Amino acid sequence: MIEEMRMRDLGVISEATLPIGPGFTAITGETGAGKTMVVTGLGLLLGARADSGAVRAGADSAVVAGVWVVPEVGSVADRVAEAGGEVEAIGDGRAELYVSRTLTAEGRSRASVGGRSAPAGVLADLADELVVVHGQSDQLRLRSAAAQRDALDRFAGEPVAYALAEYRRVYDAFLAAEAELAELTTRRDERQAEAAQLREAIAVIEGIAPEPGEDAELAAKSERLSNAEELRVAASTAREALSSEEDAADVSGLIADARRALERATDPVLTALTEQLAEIGYRAVDIAAQLSGYLADLDESGPHELEAVEERRALLAGLIRQHGSLENALALLQTGSARLMELDDDGDRVERLTARIESLRAELDSAAELLTARRTEAAVRLGAAVTEELHALAMPDATLTVEVSAGTASHSGRDDVALLLAPHPGASPRSVAKGASGGELSRVMLAIEVVIAGTDPVPTFVFDEVDAGIGGAAAIEVGRRLATLARTSQVIAVTHLAQVAAFANNHLSVVKSNDGSVTASSVRQLTGEEREAEMARLLSGLADSDAALTHARELLSLAEPRG
């Protein structure tokens, strides 16, 4: 439930704090005092679309903040944690959740959930768990077929929820299979062309049979073969310098002479140098041997080998031009074969998909029939229960029938659901979408919520002038039903009728100051004589009329046993 709401610079409201709490809270006030801004502010806290026109004239921004009492553990706390916020434990498994929304005059909007900035979408997610808001626009929404079907499904509870979930599972699978088949058939020529191109490309790569890194290796080999004579002179000169096969002095001989000279000395320092010269001599001999091997390889290579290398490089260059790199060509061998198998399997896939679609069609028919059967059974019970409520709401001769008929298949089933109202005996039932007046629609909506609350409870209900178009005894029964609803849920109602406000256990009054603004002190929690005076004003327009005060006290006395 919402415990408290604070507003600043929202519409005509300069600043206001509303203590709400459990039970039934009625909000009253003169026309234009800002009662409806309470619902607007609550809507902003619940993720409603921000409208810069709601910012008070002359202000830079509007701010709405609220404190909710929520379960310490559960889906609400989990969603807050996902957004990076926290709930604050207050005992008995409950916690407080702080939320706020700031709207600038330029149209920008910021939200905060549990102490952390969050997208407005997080507020909307929480709203699904916390509140049902009913304004006159929602009464109009009840005229839609989708809203009437949703009302039936909420009332039906788990049996329809399970059948609907199963239907949607099969429906989604059926649509996916149909989409896949459509793609296969409409893109058949394109896929066949892709397969032909892929088959040809793979054949070329397999014919050349490249090895990883082969292009770099061949480039180095081509460079060596192209400069063979220059390389031969360099290697031969170096080898002769290190170890000459003629009598000329070479490095190995000079090192050997130096080593022998030092070996005759007995100084430890020279002995160490003798060991280093020996190591250098071994390295010189080893390098000379490697140069001899290098020269032998050069001597074996001829112009024919260079020609073969260049031909091979030309083949690899063709692959690289086509695929971007040798690695890409080799990767195509790995992935292309699997893709080719998939494309070549199109014919069999069409057959398999066709068979699967037929199987899913039969499964979908069965799921749709089960959903229809459960909705039909629930429709009888909903109609009877709402009819009984309407009788209590000063429509003693009205009958509401919930009709389930065959409709177009959709994600919500194959059923059309219509609420049919016969306001008096002998009248033909007509859809509330066409035949119900504003006052009748208000009472139908309230009756439905009272009935549904027994199977699908909602933590908080907000009603914005649910009593529009009614008065007298009907208004008293609306107030009584709101009080009944408040036994299991928090109820907040903006009303202009004393007959409704009388049943509230928490009465807030919004009053304009002399300059037309609404300040914190102008939202007052009424009790005793102040409440009686406000009730009298609602009844007659005069807060100090003796007759109106007497009537107000009678109403409060009437409501007290049920409040």
Number of C-alpha atoms within 10 A of each C-alpha: 22 24 16 16 22 19 25 24 24 27 23 21 27 20 20 22 19 20 18 23 18 20 23 29 26 27 27 26 21 15 12 13 21 22 26 20 18 24 20 19 25 23 20 25 26 24 19 16 12 20 15 18 14 20 26 19 14 8 13 12 21 24 22 26 21 21 19 18 22 23 20 21 13 9 13 20 22 15 17 22 15 11 17 14 20 21 24 15 16 13 10 8 10 15 19 23 25 22 23 27 26 19 24 19 18 12 13 12 20 15 24 21 26 21 16 16 16 20 14 22 14 18 24 18 15 19 19 12 13 19 21 15 17 20 19 17 9 16 20 15 15 22 19 15 16 15 16 19 23 14 19 26 21 17 24 22 15 13 14 22 16 12 21 22 16 16 25 19 14 19 24 13 17 20 13 13 17 16 12 14 20 13 11 19 15 10 12 15 11 11 18 15 13 15 19 13 13 18 14 12 19 18 13 12 18 13 9 12 11 18 11 11 10 13 20 11 11 17 13 10 15 19 11 15 18 12 10 17 13 10 16 17 12 13 18 17 13 16 23 19 18 25 20 18 11 8 6 10 14 16 18 20 16 13 19 15 11 13 20 13 12 17 15 11 12 9 10 9 9 16 16 12 14 22 14 13 18 16 11 16 20 14 14 19 16 13 16 22 15 14 21 17 12 15 20 12 11 16 12 8 13 12 9 8 14 18 13 12 15 15 12 16 19 13 14 23 16 13 22 16 11 13 16 12 16 23 15 14 23 20 12 18 16 12 10 18 14 12 15 19 11 14 20 15 11 17 12 11 16 16 12 12 16 15 12 16 20 12 12 18 16 13 16 23 15 13 22 24 17 18 24 22 15 18 28 20 13 20 24 15 17 23 22 15 17 26 24 19 24 27 16 17 24 18 19 14 14 22 21 25 22 24 18 22 12 11 11 9 12 10 12 18 22 19 21 18 24 24 25 21 26 20 20 13 10 8 11 11 18 17 19 23 20 10 16 18 12 18 18 22 24 25 29 25 19 25 25 20 23 20 19 22 17 13 13 15 17 20 20 23 23 21 21 24 19 29 28 19 14 18 16 12 13 21 24 25 23 27 30 24 22 32 26 18 24 23 13 16 21 24 29 28 28 25 23 23 23 27 27 29 34 28 30 26 18 20 23 25 20 26 23 19 12 7 6 13 18 24 20 16 12 20 24 18 17 15 14 7 11 14 22 25 22 26 29 24 21 22 20 16 13 16 18 14 15 12 13 22 23 12 18 25 19 14 20 20 14 16 21 13 8 13 20
